[in-house]
Amino acid sequence: MKNNLTDDINPRWLSVTEACKYISMSDKTLMNYVKSGEIYGAKKVGKWYIDRLSIDSFMKADDIFVRETVARLKGVSV
């Protein structure tokens, strides 16, 4: 059951094609992240569905890693 309008606009579960567009990466790269457990996906009735919130967390974690690495290289604490 949908809770509000945002569920229609931003569904939690995306097809692989939708997830690839959302994250701007190829299906092979996305599925490598899914298979490694970095992004959560589930196969139902022969079709993969990708958790949008997992993609968001993955991208945020990557952003933190990049900022920390750049700061460390510049000798600045984050």
C-alpha positions in Angstrom: 0.0 0.0 0.0 1.3 3.4 -1.0 1.6 6.0 1.8 1.7 9.2 -0.3 2.4 10.8 -3.6 6.2 10.5 -3.3 5.9 6.7 -3.5 4.5 7.2 -7.0 7.2 9.7 -8.0 10.1 7.9 -6.3 9.3 4.2 -5.8 11.6 2.3 -3.4 12.1 -0.7 -5.7 13.4 -0.1 -9.2 13.9 -2.4 -12.2 17.5 -2.8 -13.3 16.8 -0.4 -16.2 15.3 2.2 -13.9 18.1 1.8 -11.4 20.8 2.2 -14.1 19.2 5.5 -15.2 18.8 6.6 -11.5 22.5 6.0 -10.7 23.9 6.7 -14.2 25.8 3.5 -14.6 25.7 0.4 -16.8 23.7 -2.6 -15.9 26.9 -4.7 -15.6 28.5 -2.3 -13.2 25.3 -2.0 -11.2 24.9 -5.8 -11.0 28.5 -6.2 -9.8 27.7 -3.9 -6.9 24.5 -5.9 -6.2 26.3 -9.2 -6.3 29.1 -7.8 -4.0 26.4 -6.7 -1.5 27.2 -3.0 -1.8 23.8 -2.3 -3.2 20.8 -4.3 -2.2 18.8 -6.1 -4.9 16.4 -9.0 -4.9 15.4 -11.4 -7.7 11.6 -12.0 -7.8 10.0 -14.2 -10.4 13.1 -14.1 -12.5 13.5 -10.3 -12.5 15.9 -8.2 -10.4 14.6 -5.3 -8.3 17.0 -2.8 -6.8 16.4 -0.9 -3.6 16.6 2.9 -4.3 17.4 3.7 -0.7 20.4 1.3 -0.9 21.6 3.2 -4.0 21.3 6.4 -2.1 23.3 5.1 0.9 25.9 3.7 -1.5 26.4 7.0 -3.2 26.5 8.9 0.1 29.1 6.6 1.5 31.2 7.0 -1.7 30.9 10.8 -1.3 32.1 10.6 2.3 35.0 8.5 1.1 36.0 10.9 -1.6 35.8 13.9 0.7 37.9 12.2 3.4 40.5 11.1 0.8 40.8 14.6 -0.7 41.0 16.1 2.8 43.7 13.6 3.8 45.7 14.4 0.7 45.5 18.1 1.4 46.4 17.6 5.1 43.0 18.9 6.3 40.7 17.1 8.8 37.1 16.6 7.8 
